[in-house]
């Protein structure tokens, strides 16, 4: 960080503001002008911009900005389940809860050893949560923005229960793209996937890359730790690197489902693609006192990048 000191005040790296509902949100900034915005509503990342101010995450123009509902877009935390099931709400309750800033008041600015500005959030279950999911836990979420604009999300779940519990998880990431027909994903070829459009039946990917011509809703299993999303029209590639997350969710609702979603524009499926680091096929089980950690880093590289570099 030293070579920025003369021109950049590190106190500008982090700021706490309020959204339209009066809920705190934290803005992280890099020395070169990249930024990320994190809401205490759901611990959700609602914006990530590069050093030119271009938004890299998709948020629907029809999104409901009303706590405690999760916003349709950005990056949300799906815990303790991804999908539907039992008494829990769709994608679990973490994204619909009010998180707290772990250091209160936060010591601003906050940097790690690599010069990343970051914020640490904390979620503990309420009495109401324990009725539906009777397990005590602490979920610590660190969102950091590097000086080069890379975004990192580190999730840590600790079991402070008297007995083991299991959960599934996804870092539900809406990428902003030029046009869904111009995008391909590399790094998942030849892998098995569970198809949510076919009762989670298991298939093997046949293509040399994933391209889009219709609705897609899949959980790729036993995936590599680097996935590339190539956007030909914008001449850029999203590179997703992950640890502790064996699965990857790929989702685009296409035309029919888009029209059925109240908080999603009819044509917006063309401008978004969800690619999530996840742990779904084999749930995570924690014994009392155990902690689980995962990490997702998202970066943008020039389109000269190709899958051979993975």
C-alpha positions in Angstrom: 0.0 0.0 0.0 3.0 2.3 0.6 3.3 3.6 -3.0 -0.3 5.0 -2.8 0.2 6.9 0.4 1.2 10.2 -1.1 -1.9 10.4 -3.4 -4.6 8.3 -1.7 -5.9 8.7 1.8 -6.7 5.2 3.2 -9.5 6.8 5.3 -11.4 6.9 2.0 -11.3 3.1 1.7 -14.4 2.4 3.7 -17.6 4.3 4.5 -20.8 3.5 6.3 -24.0 5.0 4.8 -27.7 4.1 4.9 -30.0 2.7 2.2 -33.5 3.9 1.4 -34.8 1.8 4.3 -32.4 3.3 6.7 -30.3 0.2 7.0 -26.6 0.5 7.2 -24.5 -0.3 4.1 -20.7 -0.3 3.9 -18.9 1.0 0.8 -15.4 -0.3 0.2 -13.1 1.6 -2.2 -9.8 0.7 -3.8 -7.0 3.2 -4.6 -7.7 3.0 -8.3 -11.4 3.7 -8.0 -13.1 0.2 -7.8 -15.8 -0.1 -5.2 -18.1 -2.6 -3.5 -21.3 -2.0 -1.5 -22.4 -4.4 1.3 -25.8 -4.1 3.0 -26.4 -5.3 6.5 -29.7 -6.5 5.1 -28.8 -10.1 4.4 -25.0 -9.4 4.3 -25.7 -8.9 0.6 -23.2 -7.3 -1.8 -25.4 -5.0 -3.8 -22.8 -3.4 -6.1 -19.3 -4.1 -7.4 -17.8 -1.6 -9.8 -14.4 -1.6 -11.6 -12.0 1.4 -11.7 -14.0 2.9 -14.6 -17.2 2.8 -12.6 -18.8 0.1 -14.6 -21.2 -2.1 -12.6 -20.1 -5.8 -12.7 -23.0 -7.3 -10.8 -26.6 -7.5 -12.1 -29.5 -6.2 -10.0 -33.0 -6.3 -11.5 -34.7 -3.0 -12.2 -37.8 -4.6 -10.6 -36.0 -5.7 -7.4 -37.8 -5.2 -4.2 -35.7 -2.9 -1.9 -37.6 -3.7 1.3 -36.1 -5.3 4.3 -36.1 -8.2 5.2 -36.6 -9.4 1.6 -33.4 -10.2 -0.3 -32.7 -8.0 -3.3 -32.9 -9.8 -6.7 -29.3 -9.5 -7.8 -25.8 -8.8 -6.4 -24.3 -11.5 -4.3 -26.4 -13.1 -1.5 -25.6 -15.7 1.1 -27.8 -18.8 0.8 -27.6 -20.6 4.2 -28.5 -23.0 5.8 -30.0 -24.3 2.6 -29.9 -23.7 -1.1 -33.3 -24.2 -2.8 -36.5 -25.3 -1.2 -37.2 -27.8 1.6 -38.7 -28.3 5.0 -39.8 -25.4 7.1 -37.1 -23.0 5.9 -37.7 -20.3 3.3 -36.3 -20.5 -0.2 -32.5 -20.4 -0.1 -32.5 -20.3 3.7 -32.9 -17.4 6.1 -29.4 -15.7 6.2 -30.1 -13.5 3.2 -33.3 -12.2 4.9 -31.7 -11.3 8.3 -30.1 -8.2 9.6 -26.4 -8.8 10.1 -24.2 -6.8 12.4 -20.7 -5.3 11.9 -18.5 -7.4 14.0 -16.4 -4.6 15.4 -18.7 -2.1 16.9 -17.9 0.6 16.2 -15.8 -0.6 13.3 -12.2 0.5 13.4 -12.1 2.3 10.1 -10.3 1.9 7.8 -9.7 -1.8 8.0 -7.0 -3.5 5.9 -5.6 -7.0 5.9 -1.9 -7.8 5.4 -2.3 -7.6 1.6 -3.7 -4.1 1.6 -7.3 -5.1 1.0 -10.0 -3.0 2.5 -12.6 -5.2 4.2 -15.6 -5.4 6.5 -16.5 -8.2 8.9 -20.1 -9.1 9.4 -21.7 -11.4 12.0 -25.0 -13.4 12.0 -26.3 -15.3 15.0 -29.7 -17.0 15.1 -32.7 -15.3 16.7 -35.2 -17.1 18.9 -37.5 -17.2 15.9 -34.8 -18.8 13.7 -34.2 -21.5 16.3 -37.8 -22.6 16.1 -37.4 -23.4 12.4 -33.8 -24.5 12.5 -32.8 -25.5 16.1 -29.1 -25.1 15.8 -26.9 -22.4 17.4 -24.2 -21.0 15.1 -22.0 -18.0 14.4 -21.7 -17.0 10.8 -18.8 -14.6 10.1 -18.7 -13.0 6.7 -15.7 -11.0 5.4 -16.1 -9.0 2.2 -12.8 -7.5 0.9 -11.8 -5.4 -2.1 -8.2 -5.6 -3.2 -6.2 -2.6 -4.7 -6.6 -4.2 -8.1 -10.4 -4.3 -7.7 -10.8 -8.1 -7.1 -13.7 -9.0 -4.8 -13.4 -11.7 -2.1 -16.1 -13.2 0.0 -15.0 -15.4 3.0 -17.7 -17.3 4.9 -17.0 -19.0 8.3 -19.7 -21.0 10.1 -19.1 -22.3 13.6 -21.2 -24.8 15.4 -21.8 -23.5 19.0 -24.6 -26.2 19.4 -24.4 -29.2 21.7 -24.9 -31.5 18.8 -23.8 -31.8 15.1 -25.8 -30.1 12.3 -25.7 -30.1 8.5 -26.3 -27.3 6.0 -26.0 -26.5 2.3 -24.6 -23.2 1.1 -24.2 -21.0 -2.0 -22.5 -17.7 -2.7 -25.4 -16.6 -5.0 -23.7 -14.4 -7.6 -25.5 -12.4 -10.3 -23.0 -11.4 -13.0 -23.8 -8.5 -15.3 -23.3 -9.5 -19.0 -23.8 -8.0 -22.4 -26.1 -10.7 -23.8 -26.7 -14.3 -22.6 -26.3 -15.6 -26.2 -22.8 -14.1 -26.3 -21.5 -15.7 -23.1 -19.8 -19.1 -22.4 -18.5 -20.8 -19.3 -15.3 -22.7 -19.3 -14.0 -25.1 -16.6 -17.1 -27.3 -16.2 -16.9 -29.4 -19.4 -17.1 -33.2 -19.0 -18.4 -32.8 -15.4 -21.6 -34.3 -13.9 -24.4 -32.0 -13.0 -27.8 -32.2 -11.2 -30.5 -30.7 -13.4 -33.1 -28.8 -11.4 -35.4 -28.7 -14.5 -35.5 -32.6 -14.4 -36.1 -33.4 -10.7 -32.3 -33.1 -10.0 -31.5 -36.0 -12.3 -27.8 -36.5 -12.9 -26.3 -35.9 -16.3 -22.8 -35.4 -17.7 -21.9 -32.2 -19.5 -21.2 -32.9 -23.2 -20.2 -29.5 -24.6 -16.7 -28.2 -24.7 -18.1 -25.0 -23.0 -21.5 -24.1 -21.6 -23.5 -21.8 -23.9 -27.1 -20.6 -23.5 -30.1 -21.1 -25.8 -32.8 -21.8 -23.2 -33.5 -21.9 -19.4 -30.7 -23.5 -17.5 -30.7 -24.5 -13.8 -27.9 -26.9 -12.8 -25.6 -27.9 -9.9 -22.2 -29.0 -11.3 -20.5 -31.3 -8.8 -16.9 -32.0 -8.0 -15.8 -28.9 -9.8 -12.3 -27.3 -10.2 -11.5 -24.2 -8.1 -11.3 -21.9 -11.1 -14.2 -21.1 -13.5 -14.2 -18.6 -16.4 -17.2 -16.7 -17.7 -16.3 -15.2 -21.1 -18.3 -12.3 -22.4 -17.4 -11.9 -26.1 -19.2 -8.6 -26.7 -17.7 -6.8 -23.7 -14.3 -8.4 -24.4 -13.9 -9.4 -20.8 -13.9 -12.5 -18.7 -15.0 -13.1 -15.1 -12.7 -15.4 -13.3 -14.2 -17.1 -10.2 -11.8 -18.8 -7.9 -13.1 -20.7 -4.9 -12.0 -22.9 -1.9 -14.2 -25.1 0.3 -17.0 -25.1 -2.3 -17.1 -28.3 -4.4 -20.1 -27.4 -6.5 -21.1 -24.7 -9.0 -24.6 -23.5 -9.6 -25.4 -22.1 -13.1 -28.7 -20.4 -13.6 -30.5 -18.3 -16.2 -34.3 -18.1 -16.1 -34.8 -17.4 -19.8 -38.0 -15.8 -21.1 -40.9 -17.8 -19.6 -39.7 -17.8 -16.0 -38.6 -14.2 -16.2 -42.2 -13.2 -17.0 -43.4 -15.2 -14.0 -41.1 -13.4 -11.5 -42.6 -10.3 -10.0 -39.2 -8.8 -9.0 -37.5 -9.5 -12.4 -37.9 -7.7 -15.7 -39.3 -9.7 -18.7 -36.2 -9.2 -20.8 -33.6 -9.0 -18.1 -32.5 -12.6 -18.4 -30.4 -11.4 -21.4 -28.2 -9.3 -19.1 -27.6 -11.6 -16.2 -26.0 -15.0 -15.4 -25.8 -16.7 -12.0 -22.6 -18.6 -11.4 -22.3 -19.6 -7.7 -19.6 -21.4 -5.7 -21.7 -23.8 -3.6 -21.8 -26.9 -1.3 -25.1 -28.6 -2.2 -24.8 -32.2 -3.3 -23.0 -33.3 -0.1 -24.1 -31.0 2.8 -21.5 -29.7 5.2 -21.7 -31.3 8.7 -20.1 -29.6 11.7 -19.6 -31.2 15.1 -19.9 -29.1 18.2 -17.2 -26.4 18.2 -16.1 -27.1 14.6 -15.8 -24.3 12.0 -16.2 -24.4 8.2 -14.6 -21.9 5.9 -15.1 -21.1 2.3 -13.7 -18.5 0.0 -14.9 -17.0 -3.4 -12.8 -14.5 -5.3 -14.2 -12.8 -8.4 -12.0 -10.9 -10.8 -12.3 -9.4 -14.3 -9.6 -10.1 -16.8 -9.2 -9.0 -20.5 -10.8 -11.3 -23.1 -7.4 -12.5 -24.3 -7.8 -14.9 -21.4 -8.9 -18.4 -22.4 -9.8 -21.6 -20.6 -6.3 -23.0 -21.2 -5.1 -20.5 -18.5 -7.3 -22.0 -15.8 
